[in-house]
Amino acid sequence: MVEGMCRSIHVLHNFEPPATDDEVMAAALQYVRKISGSTRPSAANQEAFDEAVRAVAEATRTLLDSLVTNAAPRDREVEAARAKARAEQRYGRRPADAQ
């Protein structure tokens, strides 16, 4: 059974303009952090951690460049508004937001 995706990793496919290298690298970093259970690896593990991030970013870019869709490209602003609405529904208004 597939569980929900890490909330810090966002869909990068089918946006106009396409996902940037920074977005791909951020997703790779979040993935490696999640898998390793470490946000800051020790000095002994730093090289392995950095190599994993690079490899995941490369694989992600290859995947994104290879995917084909017939759907219209997504609008980043529309998707951000939808995500905000889902978060408000899921978590409700925060006390600092209420006036």
C-alpha positions in Angstrom: 0.0 0.0 0.0 1.3 3.5 -0.9 1.2 6.0 1.9 0.9 9.8 1.4 3.8 11.6 0.0 6.0 13.8 2.3 4.2 17.1 2.5 7.4 19.0 1.8 7.8 17.4 -1.6 5.5 18.9 -4.3 4.3 17.8 -7.7 6.8 19.1 -10.3 5.4 17.6 -13.4 3.4 19.5 -16.1 3.9 23.1 -15.0 4.4 26.1 -17.3 7.2 27.1 -17.0 8.7 23.7 -16.2 10.2 23.0 -12.8 13.4 24.8 -12.1 16.7 23.2 -11.1 16.2 24.7 -7.7 12.8 23.1 -7.3 14.2 19.7 -8.4 17.1 20.0 -6.0 14.8 21.0 -3.1 12.6 18.0 -3.7 15.7 15.7 -3.9 17.0 17.2 -0.6 13.7 16.6 1.1 13.5 13.0 -0.2 17.0 12.2 1.0 16.3 13.8 4.4 13.2 11.8 4.8 14.8 8.5 3.8 17.9 9.0 5.9 16.1 10.4 8.9 18.6 13.2 9.1 18.3 16.9 8.2 21.9 17.5 8.9 24.2 14.5 8.4 27.3 14.1 10.4 30.7 15.0 8.9 31.3 11.3 8.3 28.1 11.0 6.3 28.1 14.4 4.5 29.7 13.1 1.3 27.2 10.1 1.0 24.3 12.5 1.7 25.4 15.0 -0.9 25.9 12.3 -3.5 22.5 10.9 -2.8 20.9 14.4 -3.2 22.8 14.8 -6.5 21.7 11.4 -7.8 18.1 11.9 -6.8 18.0 15.3 -8.4 19.5 13.9 -11.6 17.0 11.0 -11.7 14.1 13.5 -11.0 15.2 15.7 -13.9 15.4 12.7 -16.2 12.0 11.6 -15.2 10.4 15.0 -15.6 12.0 15.5 -19.0 10.7 12.0 -20.1 7.1 12.2 -18.9 4.4 12.8 -21.5 0.9 14.2 -20.9 -2.1 15.3 -22.9 -3.3 17.5 -20.0 -2.9 21.3 -20.2 0.0 22.6 -18.1 -0.8 23.5 -14.5 -0.8 27.1 -13.3 1.4 27.6 -10.3 -0.8 30.3 -8.8 -3.9 28.2 -9.1 -2.2 25.2 -7.6 -0.9 27.3 -4.7 -4.4 28.6 -4.0 -5.8 25.1 -4.0 -3.1 23.9 -1.6 -3.8 26.9 0.7 -7.5 26.1 0.7 -6.8 22.4 1.4 -4.6 23.4 4.3 -7.2 25.7 5.7 -9.8 23.0 5.5 -7.4 20.4 7.1 -6.0 22.5 9.8 -8.6 25.3 10.2 -7.7 28.9 10.9 -4.8 29.6 13.2 -5.4 31.9 16.2 -3.0 34.4 14.7 -5.1 34.5 11.5 -8.4 35.1 13.3 -9.2 38.8 13.8 
